[in-house]
Amino acid sequence: MDIGYVYALGMFGGHAWTEVLIGDEWVPADAAIVAEGPADAARIAMSSTSMREGAGSLGGRSGMQLFGQIDIKILDFAGADGKKIAVPDKAAPFTVAGDDYENPWLGVSLRKPPDFKFTKLDAVWPDAALLTLEGPDGAKAELQEHYLLPWKKGQPAAQEIIEKLGISGKIESSSIQGRAGFAAAGGEKAALVVLDDPEAWVLVAEGKSAQKLLKQIASGMRLQPGK
């Protein structure tokens, strides 16, 4: 077992994962942050143990003393296509210029309606919101990022998210920039789920004209090609 940090949901957090010996190679496997294949490289091991001596072997290791005592800075990373991307010094996680929000690291941008304002941009786990918008007459919209488990696919995955949002209306499918999208509305709430494996981008609109607001904001959302 490896003990250290993992990068997930926009932050590094304490974590533990296993390694399995296959032939002559140790392959990382993570039952908590699952993937279709081996665990990815977004992990920093501080200590390792075979657990042969039981759970007590986790204590007293020098690596454990580093938890909560370090700062982590990402210098560069490689995407799923293997292309390396350098992270500039003091890079901002996102930018807001007028009505435009852009997050180059997640590959998503959004233009808000002129009469709305950004009210939440720095949420952290377990809050799934990337940004929240508030407008006239109590209207509200939010862009959320959800991670999909490998066995969650297609409309059933979108339907599960929509139901958790408390929307029970009929689900309609569409194509959003080449990605599968599913929308539903009920009462004064509407949502659009865009599947971008292993993520789902979720737009939620609330208010008397929730469906109209959802369509307006969705038309101003852009996802990077190949993301």
Backbone bond lengths (Angstrom), bond angles and torsions (degrees), N, CA, C in turn:
res aa  C-N    CA-C-N  psi(-1)  N-CA   C-N-CA  omega(-1)  CA-C   N-CA-C  phi
1 M - - - 1.460 - - 1.524 109.74 -
2 D 1.340 115.69 135.11 1.460 121.55 174.59 1.520 108.71 -102.35
3 I 1.326 115.97 140.43 1.459 122.01 178.25 1.515 107.72 -123.13
4 G 1.324 116.57 131.01 1.459 118.99 -178.90 1.511 111.43 178.88
5 Y 1.324 115.77 -136.11 1.454 122.08 -178.28 1.527 109.75 -119.02
6 V 1.324 115.36 148.95 1.453 121.50 173.21 1.527 108.10 -130.51
7 Y 1.326 116.06 144.73 1.465 120.69 176.25 1.520 108.27 -95.21
8 A 1.318 116.83 118.47 1.460 121.96 178.96 1.512 109.50 -155.43
9 L 1.328 115.75 143.64 1.464 121.40 176.60 1.524 112.20 54.49
10 G 1.342 115.55 38.93 1.451 120.65 173.63 1.508 116.73 82.17
11 M 1.321 118.72 12.52 1.459 119.33 -179.81 1.527 110.67 -157.01
12 F 1.341 116.04 162.51 1.449 122.32 171.55 1.521 108.76 -92.98
13 G 1.325 116.48 135.41 1.452 120.68 178.74 1.515 110.98 -141.36
14 G 1.324 116.67 156.96 1.452 121.39 178.70 1.525 111.11 -60.98
15 H 1.334 116.18 139.89 1.462 119.28 -173.74 1.523 109.98 -159.71
16 A 1.313 115.33 168.05 1.467 121.87 174.84 1.521 108.66 -142.01
17 W 1.309 116.42 144.30 1.464 120.95 179.52 1.535 108.81 -148.67
18 T 1.296 116.31 168.45 1.462 120.43 -175.99 1.524 111.01 -108.39
19 E 1.313 115.35 166.92 1.457 122.32 171.30 1.524 107.93 -130.61
20 V 1.323 115.69 137.92 1.454 121.95 -177.84 1.521 108.95 -115.82
21 L 1.318 117.10 130.80 1.463 121.59 179.79 1.524 109.12 -82.71
22 I 1.317 115.65 112.76 1.464 122.18 176.95 1.513 107.66 -116.85
23 G 1.322 116.60 107.36 1.455 120.39 -173.66 1.514 109.73 66.79
24 D 1.311 117.52 -119.20 1.459 122.46 178.32 1.524 112.13 -105.37
25 E 1.323 116.75 10.08 1.475 119.91 -174.07 1.518 111.11 -120.32
26 W 1.342 114.75 134.58 1.460 120.77 173.63 1.522 108.23 -87.29
27 V 1.325 116.68 122.71 1.469 122.59 -176.74 1.526 108.85 -112.44
28 P 1.352 118.36 122.63 1.471 120.58 179.85 1.523 111.66 -71.82
29 A 1.319 116.19 139.02 1.462 122.02 177.48 1.520 108.17 -136.42
30 D 1.318 116.03 137.97 1.465 120.92 -175.32 1.523 109.22 -130.49
31 A 1.314 116.45 113.58 1.469 120.95 -178.43 1.519 112.38 -82.25
32 A 1.336 117.59 -13.63 1.463 121.04 -177.95 1.526 111.73 -93.93
33 I 1.329 117.12 -43.76 1.462 122.38 176.43 1.518 105.57 -112.79
34 V 1.308 115.86 85.47 1.458 120.92 -167.47 1.520 112.48 -83.75
35 A 1.310 115.12 156.60 1.458 122.94 177.06 1.522 107.49 -144.20
36 E 1.327 116.45 169.12 1.450 119.93 -179.56 1.526 111.77 -70.98
37 G 1.330 116.95 -24.31 1.454 121.19 179.31 1.521 110.79 -125.01
38 P 1.332 116.95 -152.15 1.473 120.18 178.31 1.521 111.40 -61.95
39 A 1.323 116.25 158.02 1.459 121.28 176.14 1.520 109.21 -60.09
40 D 1.331 117.27 140.62 1.462 120.19 -176.54 1.526 111.51 -77.05
41 A 1.325 114.53 -178.95 1.466 120.08 -172.73 1.521 113.78 -83.43
42 A 1.334 118.44 3.67 1.464 120.83 -177.47 1.528 111.02 -80.61
43 R 1.324 115.64 48.12 1.462 122.86 -178.67 1.524 109.23 -138.42
44 I 1.323 115.73 141.12 1.464 121.53 177.62 1.524 107.00 -122.91
45 A 1.331 116.51 110.68 1.467 120.60 -179.20 1.522 109.98 -81.81
46 M 1.326 116.92 128.47 1.458 122.17 177.96 1.529 111.34 -102.85
47 S 1.328 115.77 -23.90 1.453 120.30 -177.65 1.521 108.74 -158.56
48 S 1.314 117.62 153.90 1.460 122.14 179.46 1.523 109.83 -136.02
49 T 1.320 115.71 148.12 1.456 120.86 177.77 1.519 109.75 -151.60
50 S 1.307 117.02 147.56 1.460 121.55 176.52 1.523 111.41 -82.97
51 M 1.323 117.35 -9.67 1.467 123.71 -177.34 1.532 111.38 64.86
52 R 1.324 117.10 15.42 1.460 120.89 -179.12 1.525 111.26 -61.67
53 E 1.336 114.99 -30.98 1.466 119.95 -178.58 1.528 112.06 -94.62
54 G 1.321 117.47 10.27 1.450 120.98 179.43 1.517 112.37 88.21
55 A 1.338 115.57 -173.78 1.467 121.04 -176.35 1.517 112.38 -62.53
56 G 1.322 117.63 -22.77 1.462 120.30 179.50 1.503 113.24 -63.45
57 S 1.341 117.23 -19.70 1.464 120.26 -179.85 1.520 112.13 -71.22
58 L 1.349 117.49 -11.41 1.467 120.63 178.88 1.519 111.88 -75.58
59 G 1.330 118.30 -27.04 1.453 121.50 -176.05 1.512 112.58 -86.78
60 G 1.333 114.84 158.02 1.458 120.78 173.96 1.512 115.81 77.47
61 R 1.319 117.92 4.14 1.465 119.56 179.32 1.528 109.84 -85.97
62 S 1.329 114.70 144.29 1.470 119.34 -175.10 1.518 111.76 -60.85
63 G 1.330 117.61 -36.03 1.456 120.22 -178.87 1.509 112.88 -62.56
64 M 1.340 116.85 -31.04 1.458 120.62 -178.63 1.525 111.75 -64.33
65 Q 1.324 116.77 -26.20 1.459 120.71 -178.04 1.528 112.25 -71.35
66 L 1.325 117.01 -12.43 1.460 120.93 -178.32 1.526 112.75 -84.39
67 F 1.335 117.87 -16.01 1.452 119.95 -178.22 1.525 110.61 -59.93
68 G 1.343 114.41 129.66 1.450 120.61 179.59 1.515 114.11 76.82
69 Q 1.343 117.02 5.67 1.461 120.34 -175.38 1.531 112.44 -118.92
70 I 1.318 118.13 6.71 1.456 119.63 -175.59 1.528 110.99 -127.44
71 D 1.321 115.61 156.63 1.458 123.01 170.52 1.521 107.14 -111.34
72 I 1.316 117.04 139.56 1.459 122.02 -178.77 1.521 108.73 -115.10
73 K 1.307 116.79 128.93 1.454 122.29 179.21 1.530 108.69 -122.70
74 I 1.310 116.74 126.31 1.466 121.45 179.42 1.521 108.91 -87.46
75 L 1.328 116.35 121.58 1.463 122.02 -179.93 1.522 111.78 -91.30
76 D 1.316 116.72 -39.41 1.457 121.29 175.34 1.518 108.83 -161.93
77 F 1.312 115.77 165.05 1.453 120.34 178.50 1.522 108.73 -151.99
78 A 1.321 115.83 162.18 1.462 121.58 179.18 1.520 108.85 -115.49
79 G 1.320 116.45 135.84 1.447 121.36 177.85 1.516 111.41 -80.50
80 A 1.337 115.35 -176.60 1.462 119.93 -179.11 1.520 111.97 -62.49
81 D 1.346 116.85 -24.77 1.459 120.41 179.25 1.522 112.82 -85.02
82 G 1.348 116.95 1.22 1.462 120.86 178.75 1.518 114.06 85.75
83 K 1.334 118.06 -4.76 1.462 121.32 -179.21 1.520 110.00 -73.64
84 K 1.345 116.08 127.94 1.459 120.38 -179.39 1.531 110.20 -84.57
85 I 1.332 115.26 136.23 1.457 121.92 -179.39 1.520 108.65 -122.67
86 A 1.320 116.99 121.53 1.462 121.49 179.18 1.523 109.97 -82.19
87 V 1.314 116.47 140.61 1.455 122.11 178.66 1.533 108.16 -101.76
88 P 1.331 118.95 114.14 1.463 121.14 -178.69 1.527 111.61 -60.49
89 D 1.322 115.18 153.83 1.461 120.20 177.13 1.533 109.18 -61.57
90 K 1.317 116.56 135.87 1.468 123.33 -179.53 1.528 112.38 59.52
91 A 1.320 116.00 33.61 1.462 120.11 178.58 1.525 110.76 -65.78
92 A 1.319 116.33 136.83 1.462 121.21 178.45 1.522 109.31 -83.19
93 P 1.342 118.31 144.40 1.466 120.00 179.45 1.524 112.87 -66.26
94 F 1.345 116.28 -24.99 1.459 121.01 178.91 1.530 107.78 -161.19
95 T 1.311 116.35 167.79 1.465 120.87 175.61 1.528 108.96 -130.97
96 V 1.321 115.54 148.88 1.457 122.54 174.25 1.522 107.48 -127.72
97 A 1.318 115.99 121.87 1.459 121.78 178.39 1.520 108.03 -130.43
98 G 1.318 115.74 104.46 1.457 119.66 -177.09 1.520 110.86 64.81
99 D 1.324 115.99 -118.49 1.462 121.02 -179.66 1.525 112.99 -91.06
100 D 1.336 118.02 0.38 1.461 121.25 -171.17 1.533 113.04 -106.37
101 Y 1.321 114.66 128.72 1.471 123.07 173.43 1.523 107.32 -108.89
102 E 1.337 116.48 133.77 1.465 119.52 177.90 1.522 109.76 -137.47
103 N 1.313 115.67 130.16 1.464 122.44 176.05 1.524 107.03 -123.28
104 P 1.351 117.55 94.99 1.468 120.13 -176.08 1.522 113.42 -68.66
105 W 1.329 117.28 -24.10 1.469 120.40 -176.89 1.518 111.41 -75.97
106 L 1.318 116.89 -33.22 1.460 120.83 176.43 1.525 111.57 -94.64
107 G 1.327 115.62 -10.65 1.459 119.34 177.54 1.514 114.12 73.18
108 V 1.328 117.12 35.90 1.452 120.12 -179.46 1.523 110.33 -135.74
109 S 1.323 115.98 142.07 1.460 121.10 175.77 1.530 108.11 -138.63
110 L 1.336 114.91 158.47 1.462 118.82 -176.29 1.522 108.94 -152.74
111 R 1.320 115.71 139.43 1.470 121.63 174.18 1.519 108.64 -108.60
112 K 1.322 115.82 123.35 1.469 120.19 -179.14 1.514 110.69 -84.52
113 P 1.329 117.12 156.88 1.467 119.98 172.36 1.530 109.48 -61.91
114 P 1.336 118.28 145.46 1.469 121.26 -176.34 1.519 114.77 -58.03
115 D 1.345 117.22 -30.27 1.461 119.57 -177.31 1.527 112.88 -91.32
116 F 1.333 117.41 11.49 1.465 122.31 175.74 1.521 109.45 -108.50
117 K 1.327 115.83 162.33 1.456 120.66 177.76 1.529 109.76 -132.81
118 F 1.331 115.43 150.10 1.459 121.00 174.99 1.534 107.95 -75.24
119 T 1.336 116.92 129.27 1.461 119.44 -179.53 1.524 113.62 -121.93
120 K 1.327 118.40 -13.90 1.460 120.76 177.44 1.518 108.83 -149.06
121 L 1.328 115.47 119.49 1.465 119.80 -176.70 1.525 112.69 -130.91
122 D 1.320 118.03 -10.05 1.464 121.02 -173.03 1.529 113.02 -120.15
123 A 1.315 117.37 30.98 1.468 119.83 179.27 1.526 110.17 -66.94
124 V 1.312 116.60 149.53 1.469 122.14 177.34 1.531 108.95 -127.92
125 W 1.312 115.28 164.97 1.458 121.42 -179.60 1.524 110.66 -50.97
126 P 1.329 118.15 139.99 1.470 128.10 8.90 1.525 115.64 -90.02
127 D 1.313 118.73 10.16 1.460 121.67 176.26 1.532 108.55 -72.23
128 A 1.323 117.14 124.00 1.467 121.65 -176.44 1.523 112.89 -85.19
129 A 1.328 118.63 -3.39 1.468 121.75 -174.07 1.526 112.01 -73.13
130 L 1.335 115.85 131.76 1.469 120.95 168.79 1.525 109.48 -88.99
131 L 1.311 116.11 -36.86 1.462 120.37 178.12 1.522 109.47 -157.79
132 T 1.312 114.96 153.13 1.457 121.77 176.31 1.526 108.93 -126.82
133 L 1.318 116.00 140.69 1.457 122.21 178.75 1.520 109.38 -119.32
134 E 1.319 116.11 142.30 1.459 121.16 174.94 1.517 108.68 -128.32
135 G 1.345 114.75 137.14 1.450 119.97 -177.17 1.512 112.81 -130.79
136 P 1.310 116.73 -166.05 1.470 121.16 -177.82 1.529 111.73 -68.62
137 D 1.336 115.70 155.17 1.461 123.53 175.95 1.527 113.12 58.58
138 G 1.337 116.34 31.05 1.451 120.36 176.52 1.515 115.50 77.06
139 A 1.329 117.48 7.42 1.468 120.73 178.77 1.532 109.75 -65.69
140 K 1.310 115.90 144.76 1.457 121.15 -176.75 1.525 109.92 -147.11
141 A 1.317 116.71 147.37 1.459 121.26 176.22 1.519 108.99 -143.88
142 E 1.326 115.49 154.21 1.462 120.06 -178.36 1.514 109.72 -146.55
143 L 1.329 115.63 140.47 1.463 121.87 172.60 1.517 107.18 -106.50
144 Q 1.328 116.15 122.18 1.456 121.84 -178.56 1.525 110.57 -117.23
145 E 1.328 115.03 153.78 1.460 121.52 174.55 1.534 108.17 -117.00
146 H 1.325 115.96 121.48 1.454 121.40 177.75 1.525 108.76 -117.06
147 Y 1.327 116.66 141.92 1.463 120.99 174.62 1.517 108.97 -95.21
148 L 1.338 115.60 135.72 1.449 121.28 -178.40 1.524 110.58 -98.48
149 L 1.305 116.60 133.78 1.452 120.76 172.01 1.527 108.59 -68.63
150 P 1.337 118.62 148.27 1.479 121.04 -174.22 1.518 114.18 -54.28
151 W 1.340 117.60 -29.58 1.458 119.46 -178.03 1.525 112.63 -90.95
152 K 1.335 117.25 2.87 1.457 121.25 176.69 1.526 108.38 -96.11
153 K 1.335 116.29 109.99 1.459 120.64 -174.80 1.532 111.48 -132.36
154 G 1.328 115.75 155.67 1.452 122.39 168.51 1.513 115.54 56.37
155 Q 1.339 114.24 -152.31 1.467 120.17 -175.62 1.525 113.31 -59.59
156 P 1.354 120.50 -38.66 1.474 118.53 178.38 1.530 112.57 -57.52
157 A 1.347 117.21 -37.42 1.467 120.12 178.27 1.519 110.44 -66.43
158 A 1.341 116.67 -43.25 1.464 120.68 179.21 1.522 110.74 -66.33
159 Q 1.320 116.27 -40.86 1.460 120.24 -179.12 1.522 111.52 -62.48
160 E 1.332 116.68 -38.66 1.466 120.11 179.07 1.520 111.09 -62.35
161 I 1.345 116.49 -41.84 1.465 120.41 178.60 1.522 110.59 -65.40
162 I 1.329 116.65 -44.25 1.459 121.33 -178.49 1.528 110.72 -62.78
163 E 1.321 117.19 -41.08 1.465 120.65 179.18 1.527 111.28 -66.15
164 K 1.334 117.35 -36.36 1.456 120.00 177.83 1.523 111.46 -66.50
165 L 1.329 116.73 -24.00 1.464 121.32 176.87 1.529 111.31 -80.29
166 G 1.332 116.48 -3.58 1.457 120.41 178.72 1.512 114.26 82.66
167 I 1.333 116.84 22.95 1.468 121.62 179.87 1.523 108.31 -108.24
168 S 1.331 116.48 125.22 1.460 120.17 -176.50 1.526 112.99 -115.74
169 G 1.327 117.70 11.72 1.461 121.15 -179.21 1.510 113.13 -71.58
170 K 1.319 116.10 169.95 1.457 122.73 179.48 1.525 110.36 -62.87
171 I 1.327 115.96 136.00 1.466 120.93 -179.56 1.520 109.85 -91.15
172 E 1.315 116.11 127.82 1.458 122.28 177.95 1.522 109.03 -113.75
173 S 1.316 116.40 137.67 1.468 121.28 -178.07 1.520 110.70 -97.08
174 S 1.333 114.61 154.36 1.468 121.55 178.09 1.523 108.30 -158.86
175 S 1.311 115.85 173.79 1.458 120.99 177.10 1.522 108.73 -113.58
176 I 1.319 116.93 125.27 1.465 122.80 -178.76 1.520 108.34 -116.23
177 Q 1.342 115.87 102.83 1.466 121.05 -179.86 1.529 111.27 50.84
178 G 1.329 115.30 45.21 1.454 120.99 177.11 1.510 114.69 80.73
179 R 1.320 117.53 3.18 1.456 122.03 179.26 1.527 109.83 -112.47
180 A 1.325 115.41 148.77 1.456 120.03 -179.09 1.519 110.30 -69.88
181 G 1.321 116.74 131.59 1.451 121.74 179.01 1.520 110.49 -127.25
182 F 1.322 115.98 146.34 1.457 121.19 -179.10 1.532 108.20 -137.77
183 A 1.333 115.81 129.08 1.464 120.51 -176.33 1.518 110.60 -125.50
184 A 1.328 115.40 152.00 1.457 121.59 176.76 1.519 108.74 -154.52
185 A 1.338 115.85 155.90 1.468 120.86 179.57 1.515 109.70 -142.33
186 G 1.321 114.68 150.49 1.452 120.53 177.61 1.509 109.46 -161.17
187 G 1.332 116.73 124.74 1.455 119.73 -177.80 1.522 110.78 63.62
188 E 1.320 116.36 -129.17 1.462 121.37 179.93 1.523 111.22 -103.79
189 K 1.339 116.12 36.27 1.453 120.39 -179.14 1.522 109.56 -142.39
190 A 1.323 116.45 138.59 1.459 121.98 178.74 1.526 109.10 -142.06
191 A 1.332 116.82 151.13 1.457 120.25 -178.17 1.525 110.62 -144.55
192 L 1.304 115.05 148.94 1.455 123.40 174.48 1.519 107.86 -126.99
193 V 1.329 116.87 126.56 1.462 122.21 177.89 1.520 107.79 -111.52
194 V 1.336 116.56 120.73 1.461 122.24 178.21 1.522 107.80 -109.73
195 L 1.326 116.63 117.54 1.459 121.52 -177.50 1.519 109.91 -84.08
196 D 1.312 115.66 123.30 1.474 122.80 -177.14 1.527 106.51 -138.58
197 D 1.331 115.82 61.72 1.458 124.48 -171.30 1.534 112.80 -37.41
198 P 1.337 118.67 127.34 1.464 127.92 10.94 1.528 114.46 -93.98
199 E 1.312 117.04 22.36 1.458 120.43 -177.94 1.519 110.88 -117.48
200 A 1.298 115.28 163.25 1.457 121.79 169.77 1.518 106.64 -130.81
201 W 1.329 116.41 125.80 1.459 121.53 175.17 1.520 107.36 -92.08
202 V 1.311 116.69 126.82 1.462 121.31 -173.67 1.522 109.64 -121.78
203 L 1.320 115.54 118.51 1.463 121.97 174.24 1.525 107.96 -100.66
204 V 1.310 116.64 128.32 1.461 121.56 179.54 1.526 108.03 -124.38
205 A 1.311 116.81 129.70 1.462 121.80 178.50 1.524 109.33 -122.70
206 E 1.328 115.98 141.10 1.462 121.24 -179.93 1.523 109.38 -133.46
207 G 1.329 115.70 142.04 1.459 121.09 178.89 1.517 111.06 140.96
208 K 1.316 116.51 -179.83 1.463 121.41 -177.79 1.527 112.26 -64.92
209 S 1.321 117.33 -29.29 1.479 121.50 179.33 1.532 109.44 -117.53
210 A 1.338 115.66 50.28 1.463 120.70 -173.62 1.527 112.42 -59.88
211 Q 1.336 117.93 -43.95 1.461 120.35 -178.15 1.531 111.59 -64.18
212 K 1.333 116.19 -42.95 1.461 120.45 179.14 1.523 110.37 -63.70
213 L 1.334 116.79 -41.77 1.463 121.09 179.12 1.523 110.73 -65.30
214 L 1.331 116.34 -40.41 1.461 120.12 179.52 1.523 110.97 -60.03
215 K 1.317 117.10 -46.06 1.465 121.04 179.90 1.524 111.58 -64.02
216 Q 1.329 115.85 -38.32 1.466 119.93 -179.15 1.530 110.82 -64.49
217 I 1.326 116.49 -45.39 1.462 119.90 -178.43 1.522 110.56 -72.02
218 A 1.329 117.31 -38.16 1.466 120.53 179.03 1.527 111.37 -60.88
219 S 1.326 116.90 -34.68 1.468 120.51 179.74 1.526 111.90 -67.38
220 G 1.342 116.10 -19.97 1.464 120.20 179.91 1.513 113.92 -101.69
221 M 1.353 117.16 8.67 1.460 120.45 179.01 1.521 110.18 -96.82
222 R 1.322 116.55 137.27 1.455 121.90 179.55 1.528 109.65 -130.49
223 L 1.328 115.23 138.73 1.466 121.82 175.64 1.521 107.85 -117.95
224 Q 1.330 116.25 137.43 1.445 120.57 -177.48 1.520 110.89 -64.21
225 P 1.339 117.72 140.91 1.466 120.34 176.86 1.522 110.97 -59.15
226 G 1.314 115.24 137.82 1.465 119.51 177.66 1.494 113.97 78.26
227 K 1.332 117.87 0.00 1.470 121.31 179.15 1.519 109.57 -79.28
